[in-house]
Amino acid sequence: MAAAPCDLVRLTPLMARSAGRPGIAVAVIDGAVALGHPDFAGQRRIALPGAARPGGDGARSCGTGDASCLHGTFVAGVLGARRSSAAPGICPRCTLLVRPIFAAGAPGGREAPAARAEELAAAVVEAVDAGARVLNLSVAPAQPSGSAHRVLEGALDHAASRGVITVVAAGNQGALGTTVLTRHPWTVPVVAYDARGRPMALSNLSGSIGTRGIGAPGESIVSLGGGARPLVLTGTSAATPFVAGTVALLLSEFPDASAAEVRAAVVHPGRAGRPRTVVPPLLDAWAAYTTLLAARRRAPGATRTAGGSR
């Protein structure tokens, strides 16, 4: 039987506990975002300075046919739309850092837009330096040259060194293989699962994706469009914010937890490891929460409990 996306990954009880905290900043590195949308009312958001180069201030309305803006607004909506929205956001009380990397009208739509590696690297560094705790990369890197490859790897290393959790789309080509984003040892690659909890054939797979990644809802996901009408997308870019949002809620609930601890709880809750496979398991947000909670209760002299932010 098909399940609602948040129910499929047991995110619903975690969302009932928390809407996130303003101190947890999630960077949306994507198309521009229609931040004037009424379902972003009350959302704390910051357009990063670099946003002025490719896409204005990140807060414009989406024009007709502006696929990259629709894509960015969709992803931001999964994360930050108000809870009373027809498509409630996962962590609406967190801060959104908006860093567009595509010009108006750039290709996007139902595919993860491709970004120049150098531009993606610059956006990652800017978001990390601006205080992001989580990066949502529902994008694909264009085929980089060797030097661009190293620049992007260096940016991902910078995020890792700052304890920033980087969540990346595995890609929608149905191929076996990796990219700079999915093979970096610190990123969390995300594949798309359908409403019955089965991996979708469109997702790219690999050994690194299977062992370090996670699955999330990616079939016919409903979120914000550029105007009053919602947008429905399918694929790994739609699945990625479910994982980034879960990470943001866990960081909000467990402010003393390290990035490595939260990342491990999301990727393999309650387990020392997982069998080697090219297909990662489906996210279990509640198991990640209970894993972190149990670790605190076992700690000698522990007095802190989960934050319970609402």
VOBAVO-830472 format. One line per 10 residues: number of its first residue (from 1); for each residue x, y, z of C-alpha. Coordinates in nm, 4 decimals. Layout:
N
NUM> X:Y:Z ~ ...
//
This chain:
310
1> 0.0000:0.0000:0.0000 ~ 0.1246:0.3473:-0.0868 ~ 0.2167:0.5735:0.2049 ~ 0.2356:0.9503:0.2397 ~ 0.5970:1.0623:0.1905 ~ 0.6629:1.1641:0.5520 ~ 0.4912:0.8527:0.6852 ~ 0.6976:0.6327:0.4538 ~ 1.0200:0.7393:0.6277 ~ 0.8711:0.7838:0.9784
11> 0.9318:1.1568:0.9640 ~ 0.5809:1.2444:1.0840 ~ 0.6456:1.1846:1.4583 ~ 0.9699:1.3802:1.4428 ~ 0.7894:1.6717:1.2764 ~ 0.5273:1.6516:1.5538 ~ 0.8066:1.7056:1.8084 ~ 0.9869:1.9849:1.6300 ~ 0.9671:2.2433:1.3539 ~ 1.3392:2.3125:1.3891
21> 1.5319:2.6021:1.5418 ~ 1.6413:2.9330:1.3856 ~ 1.9990:2.8558:1.4883 ~ 2.0091:2.5658:1.2432 ~ 2.0714:2.7049:0.8945 ~ 2.0013:2.4918:0.5882 ~ 2.1546:2.6114:0.2609 ~ 1.9471:2.5637:-0.0534 ~ 2.2037:2.5654:-0.3344 ~ 1.9766:2.5450:-0.6356
31> 1.7724:2.7769:-0.8551 ~ 1.6363:3.1055:-0.7241 ~ 1.3524:3.0800:-0.4713 ~ 1.0225:3.2689:-0.4844 ~ 1.0535:3.3764:-0.1218 ~ 0.7540:3.6062:-0.1561 ~ 0.5329:3.2976:-0.1721 ~ 0.2723:3.3201:0.1078 ~ 0.3624:2.9730:0.2318 ~ 0.7062:3.1054:0.3276
41> 0.5449:3.3601:0.5635 ~ 0.7359:3.3705:0.8911 ~ 1.0276:3.1724:0.7494 ~ 1.3685:3.3187:0.8397 ~ 1.5685:3.3276:0.5181 ~ 1.8890:3.4902:0.4053 ~ 2.0021:3.5444:0.0465 ~ 2.3779:3.4995:0.0357 ~ 2.5891:3.7718:-0.1280 ~ 2.7011:3.5414:-0.4087
51> 2.3406:3.5067:-0.5156 ~ 2.3668:3.8421:-0.6911 ~ 2.5811:3.6903:-0.9652 ~ 2.3669:3.4198:-1.1265 ~ 2.0137:3.4796:-1.0096 ~ 1.9480:3.8186:-0.8523 ~ 1.8899:3.8237:-0.4787 ~ 1.7275:3.4817:-0.4693 ~ 1.3948:3.6345:-0.3724 ~ 1.2305:3.7132:-0.7062
61> 0.9093:3.5617:-0.8377 ~ 0.9355:3.2720:-1.0815 ~ 0.8540:3.3796:-1.4349 ~ 0.6682:3.1648:-1.6830 ~ 0.8973:2.8874:-1.7981 ~ 1.1651:2.9700:-1.5376 ~ 1.2377:2.6060:-1.4653 ~ 1.5362:2.6645:-1.2373 ~ 1.3345:2.9000:-1.0129 ~ 1.0502:2.6508:-0.9952
71> 1.3012:2.3813:-0.8988 ~ 1.4607:2.5972:-0.6274 ~ 1.1226:2.7012:-0.4879 ~ 1.0073:2.3395:-0.4812 ~ 1.3139:2.2257:-0.2849 ~ 1.2923:2.5197:-0.0425 ~ 0.9232:2.4431:0.0072 ~ 0.9876:2.0825:0.1114 ~ 1.2245:2.2215:0.3734 ~ 1.0653:2.5450:0.4861
81> 0.7009:2.5894:0.3839 ~ 0.4830:2.6747:0.6814 ~ 0.3133:2.3801:0.8488 ~ -0.0344:2.5078:0.7569 ~ 0.0570:2.4824:0.3871 ~ -0.1074:2.2232:0.1649 ~ 0.2455:2.0793:0.1431 ~ 0.3893:2.1398:0.4947 ~ 0.7624:2.1963:0.5234 ~ 0.9841:1.9717:0.7329
91> 1.1752:2.2371:0.9285 ~ 1.0001:2.5746:0.8840 ~ 1.1562:2.7276:1.1960 ~ 1.5088:2.6652:1.0693 ~ 1.6876:2.9382:0.8769 ~ 1.7083:2.8999:0.4990 ~ 2.0241:3.0264:0.3315 ~ 1.9359:3.0802:-0.0335 ~ 2.2230:3.0585:-0.2804 ~ 2.1028:3.0376:-0.6445
101> 2.3554:2.8988:-0.8910 ~ 2.1465:2.9120:-1.2101 ~ 2.0464:3.2060:-1.4253 ~ 1.6775:3.2785:-1.4822 ~ 1.5268:3.0318:-1.7246 ~ 1.8099:2.7792:-1.6936 ~ 1.7136:2.4149:-1.7504 ~ 1.5626:2.2515:-1.4463 ~ 1.2069:2.1274:-1.4283 ~ 1.1825:1.7589:-1.3531
111> 1.5540:1.6903:-1.3826 ~ 1.8199:1.7938:-1.1349 ~ 1.9772:2.1006:-1.3004 ~ 2.3460:2.0711:-1.3868 ~ 2.5838:2.3288:-1.2405 ~ 2.9373:2.4271:-1.3357 ~ 3.1710:2.2694:-1.0843 ~ 3.3455:2.5998:-1.0102 ~ 3.0152:2.7785:-0.9419 ~ 2.8927:2.4931:-0.7240
121> 3.2198:2.4965:-0.5293 ~ 3.1946:2.8723:-0.4711 ~ 2.8359:2.8338:-0.3468 ~ 2.9336:2.5554:-0.1065 ~ 3.2151:2.7636:0.0442 ~ 2.9923:3.0721:0.0758 ~ 2.7155:2.8744:0.2466 ~ 2.9556:2.7086:0.4900 ~ 3.1227:3.0391:0.5750 ~ 2.7779:3.1981:0.6255
131> 2.6996:2.9472:0.8999 ~ 2.5111:2.6658:0.7256 ~ 2.4855:2.3443:0.9258 ~ 2.3277:2.1480:0.6410 ~ 2.3734:2.1792:0.2638 ~ 2.0961:2.0636:0.0282 ~ 2.2384:1.9971:-0.3193 ~ 1.9498:1.8810:-0.5383 ~ 2.1767:1.9452:-0.8358 ~ 2.4205:1.7590:-1.0564
141> 2.7728:1.8755:-1.1405 ~ 2.8421:1.9330:-1.5073 ~ 3.1335:1.7202:-1.6269 ~ 3.4270:1.9041:-1.4699 ~ 3.7815:1.9331:-1.5913 ~ 4.0544:1.8001:-1.3675 ~ 4.1137:2.1405:-1.2104 ~ 3.7416:2.2049:-1.1579 ~ 3.7121:1.8581:-1.0076 ~ 3.9775:1.9467:-0.7495
151> 3.8130:2.2815:-0.6723 ~ 3.4797:2.1131:-0.5982 ~ 3.6465:1.8417:-0.3915 ~ 3.8209:2.1163:-0.1951 ~ 3.4878:2.2873:-0.1262 ~ 3.3388:1.9605:0.0000 ~ 3.6474:1.9102:0.2168 ~ 3.5876:2.2598:0.3568 ~ 3.2313:2.1641:0.4513 ~ 3.3522:1.8449:0.6158
161> 3.6184:2.0281:0.8155 ~ 3.3515:2.2638:0.9519 ~ 3.1171:1.9801:1.0478 ~ 2.8581:2.0750:0.7850 ~ 2.6459:1.7832:0.6657 ~ 2.6206:1.7819:0.2852 ~ 2.3201:1.6007:0.1370 ~ 2.3360:1.5417:-0.2394 ~ 2.1065:1.4014:-0.5079 ~ 2.2344:1.0755:-0.6570
171> 2.1044:1.1730:-1.0026 ~ 1.8267:1.0509:-1.2291 ~ 2.0028:0.8759:-1.5161 ~ 1.9459:0.5215:-1.3889 ~ 2.3189:0.4642:-1.4266 ~ 2.5772:0.2749:-1.2270 ~ 2.8538:0.5161:-1.1337 ~ 2.9527:0.8182:-0.9269 ~ 3.0126:1.1898:-0.9533 ~ 3.2365:1.4233:-0.7571
181> 2.9414:1.4827:-0.5246 ~ 2.8358:1.1231:-0.4606 ~ 3.1806:0.9712:-0.4119 ~ 3.3149:1.2275:-0.1652 ~ 3.3549:1.0451:0.1700 ~ 3.1578:1.3052:0.3692 ~ 2.8510:1.3585:0.1504 ~ 2.5220:1.1739:0.1981 ~ 2.3930:1.0691:-0.1464 ~ 2.0150:1.0286:-0.1774
191> 1.8288:0.7925:-0.4098 ~ 1.4558:0.8097:-0.4801 ~ 1.2084:0.5546:-0.3467 ~ 0.8509:0.5166:-0.4663 ~ 0.5380:0.5444:-0.2509 ~ 0.5462:0.1704:-0.1762 ~ 0.8977:0.1887:-0.0350 ~ 1.0825:0.0491:-0.3379 ~ 1.3939:0.2003:-0.4984 ~ 1.3102:0.3767:-0.8240
201> 1.4868:0.2631:-1.1405 ~ 1.5707:0.6226:-1.2361 ~ 1.8167:0.6659:-0.9465 ~ 2.1894:0.6392:-1.0088 ~ 2.3578:0.3740:-0.7959 ~ 2.7119:0.2796:-0.6930 ~ 2.9058:0.1217:-0.4117 ~ 2.9626:0.4588:-0.2423 ~ 2.5954:0.5518:-0.2798 ~ 2.4886:0.2175:-0.1361
211> 2.7185:0.2224:0.1657 ~ 2.7136:0.5942:0.2542 ~ 2.3794:0.7013:0.1116 ~ 2.0148:0.6764:0.2006 ~ 1.6817:0.6500:0.0206 ~ 1.3944:0.8982:0.0544 ~ 1.0525:0.9628:-0.1009 ~ 1.0937:1.0693:-0.4626 ~ 0.7745:0.9737:-0.6460 ~ 0.5204:1.2471:-0.7285
221> 0.6269:1.4734:-0.4429 ~ 0.4092:1.7828:-0.3930 ~ 0.5649:2.1136:-0.2893 ~ 0.5497:2.4832:-0.3693 ~ 0.5463:2.6137:-0.7249 ~ 0.6161:2.9667:-0.8338 ~ 0.2564:3.0796:-0.7713 ~ -0.0619:2.9541:-0.6110 ~ -0.0555:2.6152:-0.7805 ~ 0.1624:2.3446:-0.6226
231> 0.4317:2.1678:-0.8207 ~ 0.4747:1.7901:-0.8430 ~ 0.8215:1.6484:-0.9114 ~ 0.9719:1.3003:-0.9220 ~ 1.3361:1.2072:-0.8799 ~ 1.6380:1.2264:-0.6543 ~ 1.6323:1.6069:-0.6360 ~ 1.2825:1.5844:-0.4828 ~ 1.4032:1.3161:-0.2397 ~ 1.7114:1.5044:-0.1173
241> 1.5359:1.7689:0.1004 ~ 1.3607:1.4942:0.2986 ~ 1.7033:1.3871:0.4217 ~ 1.8365:1.7414:0.4664 ~ 1.5213:1.8341:0.6592 ~ 1.5552:1.5294:0.8835 ~ 1.9167:1.6239:0.9581 ~ 1.8070:1.9799:1.0437 ~ 1.5410:1.8548:1.2859 ~ 1.7887:1.6198:1.4542
251> 2.0430:1.9000:1.4948 ~ 1.7631:2.1121:1.6424 ~ 1.6620:1.8394:1.8874 ~ 2.0173:1.7427:1.9858 ~ 2.2238:2.0634:1.9881 ~ 2.5125:1.8868:2.1615 ~ 2.5406:1.6135:1.8977 ~ 2.8339:1.6208:1.6589 ~ 2.7837:1.6273:1.2838 ~ 2.9416:1.2817:1.2582
261> 2.7014:1.1442:1.5186 ~ 2.3942:1.2877:1.3444 ~ 2.5143:1.1724:1.0038 ~ 2.5724:0.8189:1.1342 ~ 2.2282:0.8101:1.2982 ~ 2.0653:0.9018:0.9664 ~ 2.2682:0.6688:0.7459 ~ 2.2714:0.3611:0.9710 ~ 2.0694:0.4151:1.2934 ~ 2.1470:0.1681:1.5687
271> 2.3889:-0.0330:1.3497 ~ 2.7651:-0.0462:1.3407 ~ 2.7598:-0.0683:0.9634 ~ 2.5683:-0.2133:0.6723 ~ 2.6254:-0.4796:0.4079 ~ 2.8006:-0.3576:0.0950 ~ 2.5390:-0.2919:-0.1704 ~ 2.4753:-0.0400:-0.4452 ~ 2.1225:0.0312:-0.3142 ~ 2.1018:0.2286:0.0106
281> 1.8218:0.1583:0.2594 ~ 1.5204:0.3809:0.3050 ~ 1.5494:0.6658:0.5551 ~ 1.3992:0.5986:0.8985 ~ 1.3841:0.9412:1.0630 ~ 1.2321:0.8188:1.3887 ~ 1.4965:0.5480:1.4273 ~ 1.7633:0.8177:1.3822 ~ 1.5967:1.0233:1.6555 ~ 1.5708:0.7310:1.8985
291> 1.9326:0.6324:1.8274 ~ 2.0542:0.9788:1.9284 ~ 1.8222:0.9868:2.2292 ~ 1.9402:0.6458:2.3523 ~ 2.3051:0.7506:2.3186 ~ 2.2400:1.0437:2.5493 ~ 2.0600:0.8332:2.8051 ~ 2.3522:0.5878:2.8112 ~ 2.6157:0.8581:2.8546 ~ 2.7664:0.8627:3.2075
301> 2.6235:1.1492:3.4084 ~ 2.4063:1.2619:3.1178 ~ 2.1456:1.5171:3.2176 ~ 2.0506:1.6561:2.8769 ~ 1.7554:1.5302:2.6781 ~ 1.6204:1.6112:2.3389 ~ 1.5307:1.9727:2.2824 ~ 1.1612:1.9307:2.2072 ~ 1.1520:2.2482:1.9953 ~ 0.8080:2.3237:1.8550
//
